[in-house]
């Protein structure tokens, strides 16, 4: 699977998604360069539902930090299989927020 430069910036190295066969665990990226204010966020909105198909770059979820709101882009094409967090849940950078099933083997 090939990832875009933007994806690699948001999900560097082994801290990014972990592959489990055809499933991908999506982790919360660090949008703020590792500052204390952006290491933790609240899930404010899920614009997609389990079973929805997504393309690379589609809006996956919206989070709110002390400084700003961010939309987390979908890192790869697939189907949303599981939401690991709910709206209003507090999440930290690196937490698994969703599981996608990709179409690639």
Secondary structure, DSSP 4 states (H G I P E B T S, - for coil): ----HHHHHHS-GGGS-EEETTEEEEEPP-SSTT-GGGSEEEEEE--S-TT-EE-TT-EEEEEE-SS-EEEEEPSSSEEEEEESS-TT-EEETT-EEEEEE-S--
